[in-house]
Amino acid sequence: MSARVAPARAADRIRARARIPSPGSGAGTVLREVWRRPGGAYALIVLSLVAAAAALSLVWTPHDLLAADASARLQGPSALHPLGTDTIGRDTASWLLAGSRTAVVLVAGATGLAAVLGVGLSTVSALLPPRWAEPLVVVIDVLVAIPVLLIAMLLATPFGGSLALVVVAVGAGSGFSTARVLRPEILRVSRSDYILASRAAGTGAASRLFQHILPNTASVAVVQLTGAASVALLAEAGLTFLGYGAPPATPSWGRVLANAQSFIGVAPLSVVWPGLTITLTVLALTQLGDALREALDPVLRARRGLR
């Protein structure tokens, strides 16, 4: 009895000393650990502001998005237009505010699709017998080599450009990358002593997967999925510039940037505002991924906490 209790007590002491969240910790505990880090705090503040702007844009914007004033084209910041106007006299602040709504939908859709594809493919390829898993791994490796922009262009040929196209292209490309990175982690965890002991105790395969294997690979998945969210914002801007992204009437940060880039010499601030918005948000997503990885990875937390 004491032989089994001693390792558990030692693990508890290490966990308490390193402030490692227990396996049953809720979202509040993880968020507190993320907030303790400067990068995590920055990410939570910026992403909260983006979410609040998206919610606010549903009911209010400073100006009508379609209201154009040819006499006020490419104006600088003023009391009436705090961030200036675009090439046809529309309020830049209103379009950026409404574009946050598009950004939230884009990130949620692309990340959700990447999570389903990545976790599903990695789990199947890791748990299948080798004769079935190896061909699937080869297919995943081939698909990973296809750039997201190329996937979007191939899909745009028959279906035309749209935000849905960006979601599918980024979600699929990031899903394959996530599967490739996550599969070795699932294999490593599934061969761990505690998984073998759980199997010997008669625990079912589904129970082992959802209670032990996936939670212990969550830190790797989180980093990949926050990367997918960052790629979604950058891909939307790039694809919109190329004509495959958001339609002209759809407010998005990429659309504001694409409209302003031809007039950078005349009105440089018209490019700065959407570019700065995209940059700060992508940086926040990257920092969030790093902070979540540290909060969810017990080994990394122990190494940092016990120094």
NORZI-V389622 format. One record per residue. N is the residue number from 1. RES is the residue in three letters. PSI is psi in whole degrees, -180 to 180 (999 if undefined). OMEGA is omega in radians with two decimals (* if undefined). BURIAL is I if it has 16 or more other ideal C-beta (glycine too) atoms within 10 Angstrom, else O. Layout:
n={N & N}
res={RES & RES}
psi={PSI & PSI}
omega={OMEGA & OMEGA}
burial={BURIAL & BURIAL}
This chain:
n={1 & 2 & 3 & 4 & 5 & 6 & 7 & 8 & 9 & 10 & 11 & 12 & 13 & 14 & 15 & 16 & 17 & 18 & 19 & 20 & 21 & 22 & 23 & 24 & 25 & 26 & 27 & 28 & 29 & 30 & 31 & 32 & 33 & 34 & 35 & 36 & 37 & 38 & 39 & 40 & 41 & 42 & 43 & 44 & 45 & 46 & 47 & 48 & 49 & 50 & 51 & 52 & 53 & 54 & 55 & 56 & 57 & 58 & 59 & 60 & 61 & 62 & 63 & 64 & 65 & 66 & 67 & 68 & 69 & 70 & 71 & 72 & 73 & 74 & 75 & 76 & 77 & 78 & 79 & 80 & 81 & 82 & 83 & 84 & 85 & 86 & 87 & 88 & 89 & 90 & 91 & 92 & 93 & 94 & 95 & 96 & 97 & 98 & 99 & 100 & 101 & 102 & 103 & 104 & 105 & 106 & 107 & 108 & 109 & 110 & 111 & 112 & 113 & 114 & 115 & 116 & 117 & 118 & 119 & 120 & 121 & 122 & 123 & 124 & 125 & 126 & 127 & 128 & 129 & 130 & 131 & 132 & 133 & 134 & 135 & 136 & 137 & 138 & 139 & 140 & 141 & 142 & 143 & 144 & 145 & 146 & 147 & 148 & 149 & 150 & 151 & 152 & 153 & 154 & 155 & 156 & 157 & 158 & 159 & 160 & 161 & 162 & 163 & 164 & 165 & 166 & 167 & 168 & 169 & 170 & 171 & 172 & 173 & 174 & 175 & 176 & 177 & 178 & 179 & 180 & 181 & 182 & 183 & 184 & 185 & 186 & 187 & 188 & 189 & 190 & 191 & 192 & 193 & 194 & 195 & 196 & 197 & 198 & 199 & 200 & 201 & 202 & 203 & 204 & 205 & 206 & 207 & 208 & 209 & 210 & 211 & 212 & 213 & 214 & 215 & 216 & 217 & 218 & 219 & 220 & 221 & 222 & 223 & 224 & 225 & 226 & 227 & 228 & 229 & 230 & 231 & 232 & 233 & 234 & 235 & 236 & 237 & 238 & 239 & 240 & 241 & 242 & 243 & 244 & 245 & 246 & 247 & 248 & 249 & 250 & 251 & 252 & 253 & 254 & 255 & 256 & 257 & 258 & 259 & 260 & 261 & 262 & 263 & 264 & 265 & 266 & 267 & 268 & 269 & 270 & 271 & 272 & 273 & 274 & 275 & 276 & 277 & 278 & 279 & 280 & 281 & 282 & 283 & 284 & 285 & 286 & 287 & 288 & 289 & 290 & 291 & 292 & 293 & 294 & 295 & 296 & 297 & 298 & 299 & 300 & 301 & 302 & 303 & 304 & 305 & 306 & 307}
res={MET & SER & ALA & ARG & VAL & ALA & PRO & ALA & ARG & ALA & ALA & ASP & ARG & ILE & ARG & ALA & ARG & ALA & ARG & ILE & PRO & SER & PRO & GLY & SER & GLY & ALA & GLY & THR & VAL & LEU & ARG & GLU & VAL & TRP & ARG & ARG & PRO & GLY & GLY & ALA & TYR & ALA & LEU & ILE & VAL & LEU & SER & LEU & VAL & ALA & ALA & ALA & ALA & ALA & LEU & SER & LEU & VAL & TRP & THR & PRO & HIS & ASP & LEU & LEU & ALA & ALA & ASP & ALA & SER & ALA & ARG & LEU & GLN & GLY & PRO & SER & ALA & LEU & HIS & PRO & LEU & GLY & THR & ASP & THR & ILE & GLY & ARG & ASP & THR & ALA & SER & TRP & LEU & LEU & ALA & GLY & SER & ARG & THR & ALA & VAL & VAL & LEU & VAL & ALA & GLY & ALA & THR & GLY & LEU & ALA & ALA & VAL & LEU & GLY & VAL & GLY & LEU & SER & THR & VAL & SER & ALA & LEU & LEU & PRO & PRO & ARG & TRP & ALA & GLU & PRO & LEU & VAL & VAL & VAL & ILE & ASP & VAL & LEU & VAL & ALA & ILE & PRO & VAL & LEU & LEU & ILE & ALA & MET & LEU & LEU & ALA & THR & PRO & PHE & GLY & GLY & SER & LEU & ALA & LEU & VAL & VAL & VAL & ALA & VAL & GLY & ALA & GLY & SER & GLY & PHE & SER & THR & ALA & ARG & VAL & LEU & ARG & PRO & GLU & ILE & LEU & ARG & VAL & SER & ARG & SER & ASP & TYR & ILE & LEU & ALA & SER & ARG & ALA & ALA & GLY & THR & GLY & ALA & ALA & SER & ARG & LEU & PHE & GLN & HIS & ILE & LEU & PRO & ASN & THR & ALA & SER & VAL & ALA & VAL & VAL & GLN & LEU & THR & GLY & ALA & ALA & SER & VAL & ALA & LEU & LEU & ALA & GLU & ALA & GLY & LEU & THR & PHE & LEU & GLY & TYR & GLY & ALA & PRO & PRO & ALA & THR & PRO & SER & TRP & GLY & ARG & VAL & LEU & ALA & ASN & ALA & GLN & SER & PHE & ILE & GLY & VAL & ALA & PRO & LEU & SER & VAL & VAL & TRP & PRO & GLY & LEU & THR & ILE & THR & LEU & THR & VAL & LEU & ALA & LEU & THR & GLN & LEU & GLY & ASP & ALA & LEU & ARG & GLU & ALA & LEU & ASP & PRO & VAL & LEU & ARG & ALA & ARG & ARG & GLY & LEU & ARG}
psi={-48 & -29 & -32 & -31 & -37 & -49 & -36 & -42 & -38 & -42 & -38 & -39 & -43 & -43 & -43 & -40 & -36 & 0 & 46 & 126 & 138 & 163 & -26 & 11 & 144 & -180 & -33 & -41 & -43 & -42 & -37 & -40 & -38 & -42 & -28 & -20 & 139 & -44 & -38 & -41 & -43 & -45 & -45 & -39 & -50 & -46 & -30 & -40 & -39 & -44 & -41 & -40 & -39 & -42 & -41 & -38 & -16 & -28 & -16 & 140 & 152 & -35 & 160 & 132 & -30 & 1 & 112 & 142 & 103 & -26 & -10 & 27 & 135 & 37 & 153 & -180 & 140 & 176 & -37 & -36 & 91 & -31 & 14 & -167 & 166 & -161 & -18 & 15 & 15 & 152 & 121 & -40 & -39 & -41 & -37 & -38 & -47 & -30 & -24 & -32 & -44 & -39 & -42 & -45 & -42 & -48 & -44 & -44 & -48 & -41 & -41 & -45 & -41 & -37 & -45 & -49 & -48 & -51 & -42 & -51 & -41 & -40 & -46 & -46 & -25 & -31 & -13 & 157 & 150 & -36 & -25 & -31 & -39 & -45 & -37 & -39 & -40 & -43 & -43 & -43 & -38 & -43 & -32 & -31 & -13 & 121 & 152 & -42 & -37 & -39 & -44 & -43 & -39 & -39 & -29 & -23 & -49 & -28 & -15 & 162 & 142 & 169 & -34 & -36 & -42 & -43 & -48 & -44 & -48 & -42 & -43 & -49 & -44 & -32 & -42 & -41 & -42 & -42 & -41 & -40 & -36 & -29 & -49 & -34 & -41 & -41 & -43 & -47 & -39 & -18 & 7 & 160 & -40 & -27 & -41 & -38 & -39 & -39 & -41 & -29 & -3 & 12 & 137 & 161 & -42 & -40 & -43 & -39 & -50 & -23 & -25 & -51 & -56 & -43 & -32 & -2 & 10 & -36 & -38 & -43 & -39 & -44 & -44 & -40 & -35 & -32 & -38 & -38 & -41 & -43 & -36 & -44 & -43 & -39 & -37 & -42 & -44 & -43 & -35 & -40 & -37 & -7 & 11 & 1 & -130 & 137 & 160 & -33 & -3 & 121 & 123 & 156 & -38 & -37 & -42 & -43 & -42 & -37 & -31 & -18 & -27 & -16 & 26 & -31 & -27 & -44 & 79 & -31 & -24 & -22 & -31 & -45 & -52 & -36 & -42 & -39 & -46 & -43 & -48 & -37 & -42 & -41 & -40 & -42 & -39 & -45 & -35 & -42 & -44 & -43 & -41 & -37 & -43 & -36 & -29 & -15 & 107 & -37 & -48 & -40 & -41 & -42 & -42 & -40 & -25 & 5 & 999}
omega={-3.10 & 3.14 & 3.13 & -3.09 & -3.05 & 3.11 & 3.14 & 3.12 & 3.10 & 3.11 & 3.12 & 3.14 & 3.11 & -3.12 & -3.13 & -3.11 & -3.12 & -3.10 & 3.14 & 3.10 & 3.11 & -3.13 & -3.14 & -3.11 & 3.14 & -3.11 & 3.14 & 3.13 & 3.14 & -3.14 & 3.10 & 3.11 & 3.09 & -3.11 & -3.12 & -3.11 & -3.13 & 3.12 & 3.11 & 3.12 & 3.09 & -3.12 & -3.12 & -3.14 & -3.09 & -3.11 & 3.04 & 3.09 & 3.11 & 3.12 & 3.12 & 3.10 & 3.12 & 3.12 & -3.14 & -3.08 & 3.09 & -3.06 & -3.06 & 2.91 & -3.09 & -3.14 & 3.04 & -3.07 & -3.09 & -3.14 & -3.12 & 3.11 & -3.08 & -3.13 & -3.10 & -3.11 & 3.02 & 3.07 & 3.05 & 3.13 & 3.12 & 3.13 & -3.13 & -3.13 & -3.02 & 3.13 & 3.12 & -3.11 & -3.11 & -2.99 & 3.11 & 3.04 & 3.09 & -3.08 & -3.10 & -3.13 & 3.13 & -3.13 & 3.07 & 3.11 & 3.10 & 3.11 & 3.09 & 3.09 & 3.09 & -3.14 & -3.14 & 3.13 & -3.12 & -3.12 & -3.13 & -3.12 & -3.11 & -3.14 & 3.11 & 3.12 & 3.11 & 3.13 & -3.13 & -3.13 & -3.05 & -3.13 & -3.12 & -3.11 & -3.14 & 3.13 & -3.14 & -3.10 & 3.14 & -3.03 & 3.09 & 3.00 & -3.06 & -3.09 & 3.08 & -3.07 & -3.05 & 3.07 & 3.12 & 3.12 & 3.12 & 3.12 & 3.12 & 3.13 & 3.12 & -3.12 & 3.11 & -3.09 & -3.13 & -3.13 & -3.14 & -3.13 & 3.12 & 3.07 & -3.14 & -3.14 & 3.11 & 3.13 & -3.10 & -3.11 & 3.11 & -2.98 & -3.10 & -3.12 & 3.12 & 3.06 & 3.09 & 3.10 & 3.12 & 3.13 & -3.11 & -3.10 & -3.12 & 3.14 & 3.14 & -3.13 & -3.14 & 3.10 & 3.11 & 3.11 & 3.11 & 3.13 & -3.12 & -3.11 & -3.03 & -3.08 & 3.11 & 3.11 & 3.11 & 3.09 & -3.13 & -3.11 & -3.10 & 3.11 & 3.13 & -3.08 & -3.08 & 3.06 & 3.10 & 3.09 & 3.10 & 3.10 & 3.13 & 3.13 & 3.08 & 3.11 & -3.11 & -3.11 & -3.14 & 3.14 & 3.10 & -3.10 & -3.01 & -3.11 & -3.03 & -2.99 & -3.10 & 3.10 & -3.12 & 3.01 & -3.07 & -3.08 & 3.12 & -3.13 & -3.11 & 3.13 & 3.14 & -3.07 & 3.04 & 3.01 & 3.09 & 3.11 & 3.11 & 3.13 & -3.13 & 3.14 & -3.14 & -3.14 & 3.13 & 3.12 & -3.13 & -3.12 & 3.08 & 3.08 & -3.13 & 3.11 & -3.12 & -3.05 & -3.07 & 3.06 & -3.07 & -3.09 & -3.11 & 3.12 & 3.09 & 3.13 & 3.10 & 3.12 & 3.10 & -3.14 & -3.13 & 3.13 & -3.02 & -2.96 & -3.14 & -3.07 & -3.09 & 3.12 & -3.13 & -3.10 & -3.07 & -3.12 & 3.13 & 3.07 & -3.09 & -3.02 & 3.11 & 3.11 & 3.12 & 3.12 & 3.13 & -3.11 & -3.11 & -3.13 & 3.09 & 3.09 & 3.12 & 3.12 & 3.11 & 3.13 & 3.10 & 3.11 & 3.13 & -3.12 & 3.11 & 3.11 & 3.12 & -3.12 & -3.05 & -3.10 & -3.09 & -3.10 & 3.13 & 3.12 & -3.13 & -3.14 & -3.14 & -3.05 & -3.06 & 3.11 & *}
burial={O & O & O & O & O & O & O & O & O & O & O & O & O & O & I & O & O & I & O & I & I & O & O & O & O & O & O & O & O & I & O & O & I & I & O & O & I & O & I & I & O & I & I & I & O & I & I & O & O & I & O & O & I & I & O & O & I & O & O & O & I & O & I & O & I & O & O & O & O & O & O & I & I & I & I & O & O & O & O & O & I & O & I & I & I & I & O & O & I & I & I & I & I & I & I & I & I & I & I & I & I & I & I & I & O & I & I & O & I & I & I & O & I & I & I & O & I & I & I & O & I & I & I & O & I & I & I & O & O & O & O & O & I & O & O & I & I & O & O & I & O & O & I & I & O & O & O & I & I & O & I & I & I & O & I & I & O & O & O & O & I & I & I & O & I & I & I & I & I & I & I & I & I & I & I & I & I & I & I & I & I & I & I & O & I & I & I & O & I & I & O & O & O & O & I & O & O & I & O & O & O & O & O & O & O & O & O & I & I & O & O & I & I & I & O & I & I & I & I & I & I & I & I & I & I & I & I & I & I & I & I & I & I & I & I & I & I & I & I & I & O & O & O & I & I & I & O & O & O & I & I & I & I & I & I & I & I & I & I & I & O & O & O & O & O & O & I & O & I & I & I & O & I & I & I & O & I & I & O & O & I & I & O & I & I & I & I & I & I & I & I & I & I & I & I & I & I & I & O & O & I & I & O & O & O & O & O}
